[in-house]
Amino acid sequence: MNKLDYSISLREKGLASKDIKKKMKENGFEDSEIHYYLKKSDEIFLNQLIEYRKSRSRKNSNNGIKMIILILSLILLIGVFFDYATIGLLGLFIIWSLVGYSSFRK
């Protein structure tokens, strides 16, 4: 494992900068190397964290679709109470089957 990977792995473990500097000194890093690799590992770790959050936010778009479907089902349920029973119940069945299908599709 090279020095940059080592400093990134320490950052991923959640160690504070003080602890990382201490461990790097124990492994024979010089002060200038410690400063350089600490800065580089911070940049790389933050970029990885940002990319992870971007990919995670793409998965959350499915929740918006489910919310729209639930609102439509509420409207159809209100329609059932106003004597549109066949249209409302049929619509509820179709919408809830779509919600169930999208839940198991992960």
Protein Blocks (a to p, Z undefined) as FASTA:
>chain_A
ZZklmmmmmmmnopafklmmmmmmmnopafklmmmmmmmmmmmmmmmmmmmmmmmmmmmm
mmmmmmmmmmmmmmmmmmmmnopmmmmmmmmmmmmmmmmmmmmmZZ
